[in-house]
Structures are given as structure tokens and as C-alpha cells.
Amino acid sequence: MVEAFEIDSEAKLIESKYDVVEVDTNKVLVFVVHENKTVYLWRGKNAEIVTKLIGTRVAARLSHTYPDYRIRPISEGNEPAAFKHLLGKKLK
């Protein structure tokens, strides 16, 4: 099971209501992957610096909720194969 969220400017997680989450260069997204106990923090190239910093804080808070999970920060353009596979498509 994977939970996907967008981080807003008020440090709130907005849960995705869609089966497929599209990455957007202007956003910071969080994916909680329960199968491999990983939290991916994806930061788009054009996301605001403040939102990227907020994303880091939100990921740290999630580590309290999921203490056994690894936090994996990812910058757009440097996505590992496992993350690309998670999205089910090749990222540009």
C-alpha cells in the first residue's frame, strides 16, 4: 500500500484522491510505501524553497509516526529506479 500526499505552504499533507499521482515540478510530494517501510520526499525543481524546507520538517514528523521507516529525500531528476517503478512510469 502506498499513500501519496502533497505538501502545502502551511506544512499540511494533502492526501491524493487519485490512483495515479503525477509528479509536478512545482510541488513537493510525499509517498509512504508500507511494503518496504520507506517515506519518499520528492522535491520538484521549481518548487519554492520554503516548501522544500517545510517538506523536510514534515518528513521528520512522519518519522515519529513511522519510526521503522526510512526517509528518502529525492530531488527531481535524481530519482532512483525503485521510485520510478513506484510511480509506474519513467520520469523525465
C-alpha positions as a Markdown table, in Angstrom:
| # | Residue | x | y | z |
|---|---|---|---|---|
| 1 | Met | 0.0 | 0.0 | 0.0 |
| 2 | Val | 1.2 | 3.5 | -0.9 |
| 3 | Glu | -0.1 | 6.7 | 0.5 |
| 4 | Ala | 0.6 | 9.9 | -1.6 |
| 5 | Phe | 0.5 | 13.4 | -0.3 |
| 6 | Glu | 1.2 | 17.0 | -1.5 |
| 7 | Ile | 2.8 | 19.4 | 1.0 |
| 8 | Asp | 1.2 | 22.8 | 1.1 |
| 9 | Ser | 2.7 | 26.1 | 2.3 |
| 10 | Glu | 1.2 | 25.6 | 5.7 |
| 11 | Ala | 3.0 | 22.3 | 6.3 |
| 12 | Lys | -0.1 | 20.2 | 5.8 |
| 13 | Leu | -0.3 | 16.9 | 4.0 |
| 14 | Ile | -3.0 | 16.9 | 1.3 |
| 15 | Glu | -3.8 | 13.3 | 0.5 |
| 16 | Ser | -4.1 | 12.3 | -3.1 |
| 17 | Lys | -7.5 | 11.1 | -4.1 |
| 18 | Tyr | -6.3 | 9.6 | -7.3 |
| 19 | Asp | -4.9 | 6.1 | -8.1 |
| 20 | Val | -2.1 | 7.6 | -10.2 |
| 21 | Val | -0.1 | 10.6 | -8.8 |
| 22 | Glu | 1.6 | 12.8 | -11.3 |
| 23 | Val | 4.7 | 14.5 | -10.2 |
| 24 | Asp | 4.7 | 18.3 | -10.8 |
| 25 | Thr | 8.0 | 20.2 | -11.0 |
| 26 | Asn | 6.3 | 23.0 | -8.8 |
| 27 | Lys | 5.4 | 20.6 | -5.9 |
| 28 | Val | 6.8 | 18.7 | -3.0 |
| 29 | Leu | 5.3 | 15.3 | -2.7 |
| 30 | Val | 5.5 | 12.6 | 0.0 |
| 31 | Phe | 4.9 | 8.9 | -0.7 |
| 32 | Val | 4.6 | 6.5 | 2.2 |
| 33 | Val | 5.4 | 3.0 | 1.0 |
| 34 | His | 4.3 | 0.5 | 3.6 |
| 35 | Glu | 5.6 | -2.7 | 1.8 |
| 36 | Asn | 9.2 | -1.6 | 2.1 |
| 37 | Lys | 8.8 | 0.8 | 5.0 |
| 38 | Thr | 10.0 | 3.9 | 3.1 |
| 39 | Val | 8.9 | 7.5 | 3.1 |
| 40 | Tyr | 9.9 | 9.2 | -0.2 |
| 41 | Leu | 10.2 | 13.0 | 0.0 |
| 42 | Trp | 10.1 | 14.2 | -3.7 |
| 43 | Arg | 11.1 | 17.8 | -4.4 |
| 44 | Gly | 10.3 | 19.3 | -7.7 |
| 45 | Lys | 13.0 | 21.5 | -9.4 |
| 46 | Asn | 10.7 | 24.5 | -9.4 |
| 47 | Ala | 9.1 | 24.1 | -6.0 |
| 48 | Glu | 9.5 | 27.1 | -3.7 |
| 49 | Ile | 12.5 | 26.9 | -1.4 |
| 50 | Val | 10.2 | 27.4 | 1.6 |
| 51 | Thr | 8.0 | 24.4 | 0.5 |
| 52 | Lys | 11.1 | 22.2 | 0.2 |
| 53 | Leu | 12.2 | 23.2 | 3.7 |
| 54 | Ile | 8.7 | 22.5 | 5.0 |
| 55 | Gly | 8.8 | 19.1 | 3.3 |
| 56 | Thr | 11.9 | 18.2 | 5.3 |
| 57 | Arg | 10.1 | 19.2 | 8.5 |
| 58 | Val | 7.0 | 17.2 | 7.5 |
| 59 | Ala | 9.1 | 14.1 | 6.7 |
| 60 | Ala | 10.8 | 14.4 | 10.1 |
| 61 | Arg | 7.4 | 14.5 | 11.8 |
| 62 | Leu | 6.4 | 11.4 | 9.8 |
| 63 | Ser | 9.4 | 9.6 | 11.3 |
| 64 | His | 7.6 | 9.8 | 14.7 |
| 65 | Thr | 4.5 | 8.2 | 13.2 |
| 66 | Tyr | 6.5 | 5.6 | 11.3 |
| 67 | Pro | 9.7 | 5.1 | 13.4 |
| 68 | Asp | 10.8 | 2.0 | 11.5 |
| 69 | Tyr | 10.5 | 3.7 | 8.1 |
| 70 | Arg | 13.5 | 5.2 | 6.2 |
| 71 | Ile | 13.1 | 8.7 | 4.9 |
| 72 | Arg | 14.5 | 9.0 | 1.4 |
| 73 | Pro | 14.7 | 12.6 | 0.1 |
| 74 | Ile | 14.7 | 12.8 | -3.7 |
| 75 | Ser | 15.3 | 15.8 | -6.0 |
| 76 | Glu | 13.6 | 15.9 | -9.4 |
| 77 | Gly | 15.9 | 14.5 | -12.0 |
| 78 | Asn | 17.7 | 12.2 | -9.5 |
| 79 | Glu | 15.0 | 9.6 | -8.9 |
| 80 | Pro | 16.2 | 6.1 | -8.1 |
| 81 | Ala | 14.9 | 3.2 | -10.1 |
| 82 | Ala | 12.7 | 2.0 | -7.1 |
| 83 | Phe | 11.0 | 5.3 | -7.0 |
| 84 | Lys | 10.4 | 5.4 | -10.8 |
| 85 | His | 9.0 | 1.9 | -10.5 |
| 86 | Leu | 6.7 | 3.0 | -7.7 |
| 87 | Leu | 5.2 | 5.7 | -10.0 |
| 88 | Gly | 4.8 | 3.1 | -12.7 |
| 89 | Lys | 6.3 | 5.3 | -15.4 |
| 90 | Lys | 9.6 | 6.7 | -16.5 |
| 91 | Leu | 10.3 | 10.2 | -15.2 |
| 92 | Lys | 11.9 | 12.8 | -17.4 |
